[in-house]
Amino acid sequence: MSAAAPLDGDAAYVEPETLGLLKRRVPGQSVMEELLDVHGSGDARGPLARVFGVRPLGPDSLPWYWGALGERAVGRTLASLGPEWTVLHAVPVGEKSSDIDHVVIGPTGIFTINTKRHAGQTIWTAKGTFLVAGTRYPYVRNSEHEAARAGKLLSAAVLSSVSVSAAIVVVGARQVTVKEKHRTVAVLTEGQLLRWLTRRPVLYTEQQVALLSAAAAQPSTWRRTPPVLRDPTDVVGPFEALHRLVEQARRRRIGWLLAVPATFFASAAGILPPF
């Protein structure tokens, strides 16, 4: 949709009382909620496991944890956008547990951003194919569907046809190769995201951005039955406590890995008595 489309951008804009219900959500909130539901916020490890740096997260919890780290990283990048932009995180959509990682609205358009964290992996993508270390993932198709769905819902909310652009933002990968750009989905690294958003042609006036942002901030835009939104402070605090435990365990594992060779070489050199 262009600035000439039938959004009443010249009318005085009045912010509805309910604006901000979704704006309070923080990056990664949905996956943090899932993590805490699966794992809980406590530490079930025994004393010996803590001493040796055993991970506090089980295999069922780790994907939610990695996902939260990725969305929080992209959220920090999006926080650099100026005041003319609106960014919503973890937007619940549909009648199940689906959500959109980030919805971004600004002068250059409307965007849905799908965050994928693949630490240390090699990414290759072209013609609808997305490979992580040689394994195919349906990220492009899913992102196309997500943007089309968002466009349909926002169009109904503002009574005007709007289009939404999709992006997959890869976090932590060792290498990202875009062999051929996709027709409808951009594949970006974290460092490319802001430029991709801000260097596009201007489509919307300030008033139009305000109207679109107000519609996007309403839970009823995205779901027929608006979800009960949890207070971010009830989620962020327990997640960060768990994150500290994970980092503490990682540092202890590194410490043990470094200590064992050092002890061996010291013993071999006669600095320490042999075991």
N, C-alpha and C positions, 0 to 999 in steps of 0.2 A: 504494500500500500504506500502511496506517495503522500506528500504533504497536502496535495490537492484532493485526497480522498474524503468521503463525507463524514469525517470526524469533525465535530464542531469546535475547531481549535480557536476560534475567535471569541467564543462565549466565556464569561467569567467562570472560573473553575472553583467549585466549592468542595472541599475535602470532606468526604463522608465520615461520620463518627466512628464507623467500624474499620477505617483504613489503618493498617498496621498490624492486623492479626497475624499475617504471614511474615511481615517484616521483622518480627521479633525472633524468628527462627534463625539458627546459626548454621554455618557450613557443616555438613555432615551430621546434622541432628538426627535424621531418620536412621542412619546406620549406627550412630552411637546408641540410640534407643534400642535397636535390635541387639547390639552387642551386650548391653547391660541386661536385657531380658534373657539372653542365652547364657551369659557368664555370671551375671550378678556383679556387684561392686566390691566384693571382698576378695581375700587371698586365701585359697584353699590349700596352698602348699604347706608342707611340713617344714620344720626348722632346717633340716639338712638340705632339702630342695632349695630353700632360699639362699643358704650359704653357697651352694654350687651354681646358683644362677639359672635354675630350671625355669623355663617360661611359665608365667602365671596363666597364660591363655592356652586352651585346648584347640584341637583342629576345627571344631565347630565355631569357635569364636574368632579365630585369626582372620578370616576373610572380611568380617565386619570391621575389625580393628584396622586392617590395611585400607579398607575403603574409607573409613573415617579420616585417616591421615591424609589420603589423597584429596578428599573434598575440603578439608581444612586448609591444605596448601593452596588450592585454587581459590578458596574464599579469601585468603590473604592477598592474593594477586588482584582479585576483583575489588578489594577494598581500596585500591589505588585509583579507581575511576572517580571522576569529579562529581560534584553535586547534581549535575544535569542527568545523571544516570540513576536508575533504580535496580537493585540487585536483590533477588529473593532466593533463599536457599531451602533445600529439602522440601519442595512444594508437593504436598500430597495430591495425587491425581487419580481419578477413577474410583471405583468402589472397593478395590482391594488394598494391598499395602504398597502399591507403586508410588514412586515419587520422581520428581525431576530434580536432579542435583542442584542446578542453578538456572534461574530465569533472569535474563538481563534485558532491560529496556532503556533505550537512550536515543539520541538524535539520529543515529545511523541504523536503527532497526530494533527488532525483537529477536532474542536468541535463547535457545535452550542449549545448555552445556552439560555434557555427559563426561564425568571425570573417571579416568581409569588409571589406577596406580599399579605399575609393573616394575618394581624396583630391580635394577640391574639387568633387565631383559632387553632383547632385541625386537623391535617392532618393524614390521614391513606391511605396507598397505597400498592397494591399487584396485580400481574397478570393482568396488564393493567388497573386496577381500581385506580382512584385517587379521594378520598373523602375529602371535606373540610366541617367540622362540619356536616358530614353525607350526604352532597349533592355531587353527582357525577359530575365530570368535565372531558372533553375529552383531558386533558393535555398530557397524554402519547401518544395517537394516533397522536395528532398534532405535538408533538416533533419528533416522528418517521418520519413523513412526511417531516418536516423541514430539518432534517439531510439528508434524502435520496435526497431531492431536491438540497440541497447545494452540496452534493457529485457529483450529475449529472452535475451541472453547473460548478463546479471547474474542474471536469474531462475533460469537453469540452474545458475549457480555457487553460489547461496545456497539452492537447493532451495525457493524461495518466490517467489510472483508479486510483482514490483515494476514500477512504472511510472516512466518517465523523461520529463521535460519538456524541450522544445527551445527554443533561442533563437538568433537571428541577431543578432550585435553588429556594428554598422556603425562603422567607424573612419575619421575624417578627412573625412567628407562635408560639403559646404557646407550641405545641408539634408536632413532626413529627415522625410517626411510619412507617417504611418500613418493612411490614410484610414479604414480599418476593420480592427480587430484580427483576426488569423487565429485559427481555432478551436484549433489545437494548437501553433502556433509564435509566440513573441513576437519582435517586431522592436524592437531597442533601440539606443540610442547607448551609447557607452562610459560616459558619466556616469550612465546609468540602471541599469546592470547590478547594482551592489551592492544598491541598494534593491529591485530586482525579486527578487533571491535571498533577501534577509534578511527582507522584510516579509510573507512568506507564512505560512500556518498551520504550526505545528510538527507534523511527521509521525513523527519517529524519536527514540528515546532515544539517549543517548550510546553505549550498548552496541550498538545496532542500527547506528548510524553507523559504529562501529568494525568491525563484521562486514562491512558493505557495502563499506567502504573497503579492507579486507583482500582481499576478493574482486576488487575493481576493480584493485588493484595487481598482480595476477598476470597476466603476459602470456598464460598459457594460457586465461584467461577470454575473451579477445578473439580468439584464433586457435588453431586445432587444432595447428598447428605454430608454436610461439612464435618470433618473429623474433630475429635477433641484434641486440641493442640496442647502438648505438654510444655510447661515453663522451661525455657532453655537452662535456667540455673539448676534445675533438678537433674539435668542430663550432663551438662558440661563439668560440673564439680566431680561427680563420680567417675566420668571418663578420664579426666586429667589425673585423678588419683590412680586409676588403673594404668594409665600411660606412664606415670612415674615408676610403678612397679615393673612394668615391661622394660623400661630403660635401665633401671637398677639391675635387673637380672641380666640384661645384655652386657652391661659394664662388668659384672662379676664373671661372666663367661669369658670375656676378653682377658680379664685379670688372671684367671686360672690358665688360660692358654699361654699367656706370656710368662707366668710364674713357673710352669713346669719345665720348659726348656732352660730358663735362667738357672733354676736349681740344679738341673742336670749338668750344665756347663760349669757351674761353680763347684760342684762336687768333683767333676773330672779334673778341674784345675787345682784341686786341693784346698780350695777356699773353705768348703764345707766338708764335714766328715761324710763318707759314703752312707747310703741308706742301709 
